[in-house]
Each structure stands twice: as C-alpha cells, then as structure tokens.
Amino acid sequence: MTVRSGGGARDERPGGTHGAMAHRVGAPEEAPAAGEEPSARRASESAGRSAAAVRPAPGPRPAPARNDDPGWVVSALAPIPAPARAGRRRAGGGAGGAIRFLVFLVVAAAIVLLGLATVARPALNAFVLAVAGDNPGAWDIGFVADVVREDLGDLLTEPASDDPTVVTLAVSQGESASEIADRLEAEGLVRDARAFLFVAVEKGLTGSFEAGEHLLRRNMTPTQLVETLLEAKDPALVLQLRPGLRLEQVTALLQARPPEIAALQLDAAELYALVTEPPASLLADYPWLGLPKGSTLEGYLAGGSYRLLPDATAEELVRQMLDRWYVDVGPGRLAVPKDRGLSFREVLVLASIVQREAALEGEMAKIAGVYQNRLDKGMLLQADPTVIYGVDTAELGQQPIGAWPQYSFWNVPASPMAEVELPGELAGYQTYRRAGLPPGPLGTPTVAAIDAALAPDQDKGYLFFVAIPDGNGRHDFSRTYEEHVKKLRKYGYIK
C-alpha cells in the first residue's frame, strides 16, 4: 500500500477510486449483513455509489468521527473523505516542485555558462581583439571596448617614457586618426598605437585633429596627446636668435621677454648658469664638444628660430641649440685636416672673428685669409671684435642680469684699441697686445663663417683690410702697411 503525503490509504480494488464509505484509519472493517453474500453487497454498493445520496447499510451506525481525526472531515450530510483534501495538497506540492526544478535548471545553466566563459574567455578575447584591431569603429560597442581596454591596461594612462624632450609632429589635412596613431608609435610617443586611437574613439574625437605642426613631449599620456592635437591654436612660442649672438645677448633677450615670448616661463639666469658652467651630465650627452676644462658653450649654440612650449626649461632650449648646431655644422667639419694647422676649436674661434668682421658672406674667406696670414707670420691679429668682446664681458660682470636688456653690445670703445685695458682673466682677448687667437669664440658663427675659417683665401697675401664707408658692407684689402695707411686716409679714417 502506497502512502502519500497528507492522505489516507488508497483503495487497491479494481477501479482504484475511493468510495464515500472508504475505510477510516484505525476503524474495523464492517461485516456483511446477515444473509447477504459478499458479491451481492458489492453490487449493492456499486449501485449505491451512483445515487445522489449514499444510504448507509442496515445495521449499527458507525461511530461519529472525532474532530481531531486526521483522516476525516465531519459533514452534516455526509463525511468527506480526506483523500480529496490530500489531492489538493498534492497539486500545491507539484507546483512548488516545478518551480524548484526551474530554479535548478537556471542555476545549472549559469554554472555551465560560467564554466564555458572561464575556459573559453581567452579565445573569445583573442577573437574580439583580432576583429576590433581591423575595425576601430567597433570599439563603440560596450563589450568590445571592455576587451580592448583590458588588453591595453596601463598603456592607456601611462606615458611612453619619462623623457620630457619636445618633438614636432606635422599632421596633414585629411590624415586619419589611425594614421596619426601609427606615426605616434613610430616616433616612440606611445607604446601602442591603439592607446591613442582608443582614447580618441572613446571621446568621439577621431575626426577632430587639427592639421599643422604640433609640439609634443615624449612624456605625454595618450589623453594628453589627443588633447594637444585637438588644439586649433598652436601653443608654441617662437624665439628668434639671429646668427653670431654671444651668450649674454641670448640671455638678455630672454630676460627682456619681448611680446612674442612673453608667456615663456624659462628663467634667463638659469640658462646663463647652464651655458657658462655646463654640468657633466650635459657634456656627457655631447661628446663631440671636446671642451677644454672650464670652458663655456660659447660658439656652439646655433642661432635661428626655435619653437618652444610655454613651460620649456633652460636645459631644453640649450639642448635644442646644441642639436641644431651639430646638424648644421655636421661631423665632417669637426674632423679638421691636419694640413690646416688648427684644431676645430681654433677654427671656431677664427670663424667667430670673421663673423663679426664680415658684413658680406662673399668676403668671409678673404677676411679669414688676412687673419690666417697674420697668424702664419707671427703678427698680432689686431682684431677689433676681440677687444670689444673683452670690454663687454668685463662690464656685464658688474651688472645684474636684470639690467642686461638695457646694455648696448658691441660698441667701439672711445679710446684706441691698443690702449684698452682688460682684466687678467680677459687679457687674451686684447689681440692688439697678445699674439695668437683669443682663448675662446666671440659668439656662435654661421656655417659660412666656419667654412671660410676652414678654407681661408690666402692667395693674394692680404694682411690688412678696411671697411669702405657707404660701401654696403664691403672692405678694401691691402698687402702692406703703407698701402693700408693710404686707404685709411682715402676713406677718412686718418688725416
């Protein structure tokens, strides 16, 4: 006999349905009425079950059911069998079971999917990255962006290096963000081109980059690179340095802060200290300088136009000037042929004198020839620019840097050149009294002046020259002193 939750015993007879007078739990089975066959009684019961009401069999009435009897509910008309209630309880239990089964399926499916995702995730990510790599437009899709962002990691937020060096990137009209990203990677400004491109896509700026030249620092993050390339107005400041300037003139210009570089934050005094006492760390990066101990960078800072960011440092500018000088002059000129008889530094000193004397590039080689002829003969150079350089240096040393913008450079002294007294440390620049070249360059000469000093024109044996008044910078050259004196009288220099 099967017992179901909350129900009584099930009728095992053919038909399997419970009769209205089904057995009560714990009640003795009734005996058949006297003289009635069991089969006849079953037939009578069968007929009675089809009636509207059940008539009890003759004989003693069954004892009334107790209210606490779990098998029955007492009715005034007829007892309702407990199995009917049990059936209702089974229906409720079936619905709960179905819900529990569905929950089980959902949980099981989640576990399976989680397992698949864990196992297959690397392959899935690799597939997404492969597809997304050729289609940056797909990075707008959330899960694709998440995969690319996770793959890039710190490359999205960290600079490619800690080098603050400034480089120029020229963006062409119509150049795509992908092309710009590839060039940034090639220049070492980003470690992965996708980092720049991802930021641009995420911000919706892939078509917003400005054509033109942009100054970028190597230690910019991808976000900073994107923002800099968006700027329509170039933030760079342009510093113009004409050829032949001496260190103090460059310093005075920076101190004056003309309107074109008014926003420059660079400290002029810091720059002057750097170029007059260059640190070993700087010199180590430029071994071709070969400076004598205690020398300044005078003569090696190229003139020209320099584009600087407002926050450019003194060292940054100095390095740019040294780099340009080396590119302009080239290593070939540094290797002076032995038959020239001078070291490159001596050639540079001679070139700086030629730079100050020659107004016309075409006369540079002749002027260089005059000084080289005098050197060869052991004569005093008697070069006015060297004496003026010494005078200016002595006077500037007595003034604060803040006063240098008002100083008038390269003025001819009132007294004759041979009579000008220079302090001991500058005595070598008094070439009317001291033989040979001065101790250092007078400024940074141009490449043309350096070429003239490397190959001076000595063919005519000139030893003197004089500027022609109103001659548009031309000079008149002489071989002898007597010839030179005549020309001095001719042009009104002496009576």
Beta strands, then each sheet from edge to edge (+ up, - down):
strand 1: 72-73
strand 2: 80-81
strand 3: 166-171
strand 4: 212-217
strand 5: 237-241
strand 6: 304-308
strand 7: 464-467
strand 8: 475-478
sheet 1: 1+ 2-
sheet 2: 3+ 4-
sheet 3: 5+ 6-
sheet 4: 7+ 8-
end
